[in-house]
Amino acid sequence: MPTGLFELREKVAVVTGAGSGIGAAIARVFARQQARVVVLDRDEAAARRTADQISGAGGRAAAVACDVADGGQVARVFERIVAEQARVDILVNNAGIAHVGTIERTTEADFDRLYAVNVKGVYLCARAAVPIMLGQGGGVILNMASIASLVGVAERFAYSMTKGAVHTMTMSIAIDYVKQNIRCNCICPARIHTPFVDDFVARHYAGRERETLAQLAAYQPIGRMWTSEEVAHLALYLCSDEAAFVTGQAYPIDGGVLVA
């Protein structure tokens, strides 16, 4: 039950990539604080699972299939959201994909694929949401960047490029719309332990899963990876009225990476 602080009562929150991992955790936490959550994911079945979890816990959620890299699809989805929900108070641009490799091991196809989802996807969803927010008097956009947008991370060339773009898009949106009551911030996580990470490690480091997960945990001086729920709690603060004075900021949640 909401405590009075960080309530999102009756606010419509759209969360992309919310079929699993961080996006699903954000959707669940927002719903507990009485937001009406629209769960977007390219995998409609995954989106429905998250929405069903929320509904089963007494919250309100709708599941919508959406490929954030498809401009026409994004436009239609946001038109549908406005038709059904009447407004968009919060947009969380969480959908994203990963890649391992130096510039030499990044093919043009890899580069284009990451750019399409991680950069263009944020642009398309924010571009769809901003006019809606302007028409209703304001709103909040939260983008998922990465610690890789703040420091160098080995063998993450294309991924770091995309998350650096997310960081700078965040600042641009914030400064352009600060007078129109639209806030925009981004979260910069270090390693987060999600089902996506487990699957990625299993596919790319077969036979070395335990060793690889231990290395990922050790990257953070605090000695472990973060959980999706811990990221979701920071997202809740940044999207709540308690953060009304916060815009254009990149929030590391990194277990001491930057101070080390």
N, C-alpha and C positions, 0 to 999 in steps of 0.2 A: 504494500500500500504506500502511496506517496506520503511524504513526511511534512510537506509544506514547502521545503526547500527543493529547488530543481524540478518543480512540477512542470509538466508540459500539457496541462489540462486542455483538452479539445484542440490542441494544435495538430495540424496535419504534417506528418514527417515522412518524406520519401527517402528511402535508403536503397542505394544501388548495390548490387553484388551481395544481397542479404540472404541468399539461399544457404549460406554456411559461414563458418568462421567469424571474423570480426563483424561483418555486416549483420549476420544473424544475431550476434550478441548485442549490437547497438539497437537493432529492432526490438529485441526482447526488453532491454532496459528502458527504452523510450516508452514502450507500451505499458510497462509497470508504473510509469509516471503519468499515465493517462493520455498519452498521445494517440492519435489515430494514425497507424503506421501503414504505409504503402510499401510492400516488399517487392523490390524489383530484382530480377535475376534473369540471365539468359536461359537458365534451366528452369522451366516453369514448375516442374515437379519439386525442385529444391525450394523455390519460392513458396510453394503451397505448404511444404513441410514447416517452414518457419512461421507462416501465417497461422497454420493449424496449432502449432505450439503456443502461440500468443493467444489465440482464441480459447484454447483449452485451459489456459491460466486465467481466463476472465478478461483478457484485453481485446482490443479491436484492431484488426489487420486485414488488409486485402493483398492478394498476390497477383502480380502482373509480370508476364514474360516481356523482357526487354533486352535487346542487344545494344549497349550504350554506344557502340561504334557505328551504328546505323542511324544517320540523321533523320530519315523519314520515320523510322520506327520510334525514335525518341520523341519527335514532335507529336505523333499520334498518341503515344502513351501519356504525355503531359496534358494533351487535350482531354483525354479520357479521365485523368485524375481530377482536373478542374470540373468536368461535367458531373463526376460522382461525389467529389469531396468539397467542391466550391472554392478551395484555396490550397496553397502550398506554403506553409509557414517555415518548414525546415527541409533542406536538401542535404543529404550526406552522400558525397561522391566517394564511394568506397570500392566500387568494382575495379579490379585490376588484375594483371597477370605478371608473372616473374620470368626472369631469364638469367642464366649463368653464362658468363663468358667475357673475355677481353674484347677490345675492338677487332682484333684479328679473327676471333672466333664468333663474331656477330655477323650473320649474313644480312643481306639487304632485306630478305623476307622477314627475318627475326626483327630487325629494326622497325620495319613498317607495321608488323603485327603489334608490337609493344606500343608504338606511337598511337595506333588506331584506338586501342582500348584505354591505355593509361593517360593519354593526353587528349586526344580527340573526344573520348568518352566524357571526360570532365567538362571540356568546352561545350559539347552538345547539350548535356544535362543542365549546366549552369545557364547557357544561353536560353534554354526553354523555361527555366525557373525564374530568371530575373524579371522579365516583363510581368509575370504573374505577381511576383512580390511587389513590384512597383505599383501595380494596380490596387493592391490591398493595403498599401502603406508600410511595407517592410517585410523582413524575413531574415533567415540565417542560412548561410551556406558553409558547410564543413567539408573540406577535402582531405583525403587520406594521402599524405606524402610519405616520407620515409626518412630515417636517419641518413640514408644515402643522398638526400638532397642537401645535407649540411656538412658531411665529411666524406672523404673518399672511402669506398668499400671495394675491396679487391674482387675482380672478376664479376662485376655487376655493371658493366659499361652501359648497355642499353637501358637497363632498369633505372640506373642512377640518372641518366639523361631524362627519362620520362618523369621521374619524381622531382627533379630540379625544375622542370617545366610546371608541374603542379604547384610547387612552392611559389614560383613567380606569378603564375596565374592568380593564386590566392591574394597576393599583395595588390595586383592590378585591379581585381574585382573590388577589394576592400576600399581602395582609394577612390575608385570611380563612383561608388555608390554609398559612401559613408554619410553623405548629406541626405540620402533617400531612405535611411533607416534599414539598410541591408548590411549585415555584418558578414564577413568571410574570414575564416581561419583555417589552418591545416594542422593535422597531427603528424608527427614524425616518429613513428615507432622504430625501435631496433628489432631484434628477432622476436617474433610472436609465434607461440606454439599453437598451431591450428591444424585441422585435418588437411588443409591444403599443403602445409609444410610436410606433414607425414607422407602424403602422396608424392610430393615433389622429391623428397629424399629417397623414397622407395624406387622411383623411376630413374633417378639420375645417379644414385649411389647404392645400387643394389649390392647386398652383401656387406655394406659398410654403414648400415642405417644407424646402429647404436653409436658408433664412433662419430658419425657426422652430426647427429643430434647433440652429442656431448660438446662438439666443437661449436655448434651454434649457441648452445647455452653459455659456454665459456667466453664468447665474444662480449657479453655484458659483464662488467666488473662485479655486478651484484651476484653473478653466478648462476643465473637461470634465464630462461626466456619469459617474456610477459605472457599473460593470458588474454584472450579476447575480451573477457569481462572487464579487466583492468583498463583496456583501451576504451571500452564502452562507457565506463564511468567518467573518463575525461571528456569523451564526446558529449555526454549528458550535460556536464558543466558548461561546455562551450556553446551548446545550443539552447541553454536555458536563459531566463531573464537575469539570473545572477551574474551572467557574463556580459551584461548589456554594454559595458565600457570596453570590451575586448574585440578588436578587429585587426586584420592584417598580420596576425601573428602565426608563427610556426612553433608548435609545442612539442618538444622532444619528450618521448616516454621511452627511455633508453637504458635504464639500469646502470647509469654512470659512464656510458661510452664517451660522452663529450668532455666530462671532467677528467677522464683518464687520458 
